[in-house]
Amino acid sequence: MEAGKQRSVEGTVLQKPKTEAADQILGQRFPVLDHGFIALMDYMGNDSAIVQAARVSYGECTKTLRDDTGLIRHLFRHEHTSPFEMVELKFLAKMPIYIARQWIRHRTANVNEYSGRYSVIKDSFYVPAPEDIQGQSESNKQGREGNISEENKEKIRKLMETAGKQEYDWYKQLLELGAPREMARGPLGTMFYTEWYWKNDLHNIFHFLTLRLDPHAQLEIRKYAAQMAEMVKKIVPISFQAYEDFARNSVRLSSKEIAAMSSLLRGESVEDACKNANLGLTKADGSKLKSGEGPEFLQKLAIIRGAIRDWGSPKEGTQATTI
Ligand SMILES: Cc1cc2nc3c(=O)[nH]c(=O)nc-3n(C[C@H](O)[C@H](O)[C@H](O)COP(=O)(O)OP(=O)(O)OC[C@H]3O[C@@H](n4cnc5c(N)ncnc54)[C@H](O)[C@@H]3O)c2cc1C
């Protein structure tokens, strides 16, 4: 059988679906952080593969759906996820070990990592750029925010640089003393880079992107996710648009939040609407809550208000809704 072709059950020779946008970037290393990168190494399927898979299950019923775009958007909206699992993407990525530890939590992926038992670990560790160094965030216990003086940023970078060099020096000394690679790597910190192949299906890649593009995710993993998203967008543009519309840029309201929204639309203040809907905004001592259902509702409200502002002023003769 010719390369790139496969025989169907009926014996018809099928051409493997090709995506020009994916072929153009195959193997290209997109830099992330100081020494990291992400590259698309292989792919299976594209938007057409999703449509093809869906038409098997829907058969004649798909005729009612206008076109491929309509079908993909219908599938996404109604969480008919299995057709999206027909597309698979394989990436090669190099990232600091502490980012790899977050990334590996996405259990549906197939992973093959550089082995520090087989090979000598490279002298490559991550030192954040000055613009990425901030203080400890108060509102997001896992995050960073606020300014740090330029002088302290330089000191932080220097300390990290010194630590990386020192750890690597210990590693080399241990190897020279005859310690096995699997043991000598012990002193190397999580700032050192690792490398892996990471293969996943589109449905789970979208899930990964949702979690790792979110502002609550660590800045560094967000940078990898953003680069991955750019590639995914090129390979499956229709599905990616559906993902942006129905998942990434959508706002999901809980039943309490719907109750608060309806109060707002009746003209109540935000404070009253939240109180009536049992969405707490303050602590017992009267100080403002920084996290929880109430503050999260305010964030959603800000998105909706922003969209209303973008929409422009109400037309003459119509009434502005204040929420
Ligand atoms: C901002 C942020 C902060 C985090 N903080 C922490 C933390 O402090 N400590 C910590 O330990 N983790 C933390 N995590 C990791 C988080 O709890 C998840 O483990 C990780 O995001 C992977 O999500 P997932 O399980 O949905 O994804 P995947 O593992 O990719 O799974 C995808 C989906 O498949 C299903 N699935 C997969 N495997 C199973 C299974 N075995 N059983 C049932 N369903 C399954 C689930 O529906 C799941 O949503 C954090 C993640 C984020 C994004």
The ligand as a Gaussian input file, in Angstrom:
#p B3LYP/6-31G(d) Opt

LIG

0 1
 C       -5.377000      26.750000      38.249000
 C       -5.165000      25.350000      38.699000
 C       -4.743000      25.085000      39.975000
 C       -4.527000      23.766000      40.400000
 N       -4.095000      23.526000      41.665000
 C       -3.830000      22.259000      42.065000
 C       -3.342000      21.970000      43.385000
 O       -3.122000      22.882000      44.187000
 N       -3.083000      20.688000      43.735000
 C       -3.319000      19.647000      42.869000
 O       -3.086000      18.498000      43.228000
 N       -3.797000      19.884000      41.611000
 C       -4.053000      21.146000      41.202000
 N       -4.516000      21.370000      39.922000
 C       -4.727000      20.237000      39.018000
 C       -6.222000      19.904000      38.840000
 O       -6.806000      19.504000      40.058000
 C       -6.391000      18.794000      37.785000
 O       -5.762000      17.625000      38.232000
 C       -5.795000      19.154000      36.454000
 O       -6.165000      20.447000      36.084000
 C       -6.260000      18.178000      35.388000
 O       -7.626000      18.378000      35.199000
 P       -8.591000      17.202000      34.777000
 O       -8.531000      16.104000      35.776000
 O       -9.934000      17.807000      34.514000
 O       -7.957000      16.794000      33.370000
 P       -7.564000      15.408000      32.753000
 O       -6.736000      14.584000      33.677000
 O       -6.990000      15.731000      31.406000
 O       -8.882000      14.671000      32.531000
 C       -9.861000      15.165000      31.617000
 C      -11.203000      14.718000      32.117000
 O      -11.271000      13.290000      32.029000
 C      -11.950000      12.775000      33.162000
 N      -11.038000      11.900000      33.890000
 C       -9.731000      11.669000      33.601000
 N       -9.230000      10.775000      34.438000
 C      -10.210000      10.440000      35.295000
 C      -10.317000       9.545000      36.412000
 N       -9.297000       8.816000      36.804000
 N      -11.480000       9.481000      37.041000
 C      -12.537000      10.195000      36.653000
 N      -12.518000      11.057000      35.610000
 C      -11.376000      11.160000      34.937000
 C      -12.429000      13.961000      33.959000
 O      -13.714000      14.327000      33.547000
 C      -11.477000      15.058000      33.565000
 O      -12.013000      16.354000      33.715000
 C       -4.753000      22.684000      39.500000
 C       -5.186000      22.958000      38.197000
 C       -5.402000      24.256000      37.785000
 C       -5.865000      24.509000      36.370000

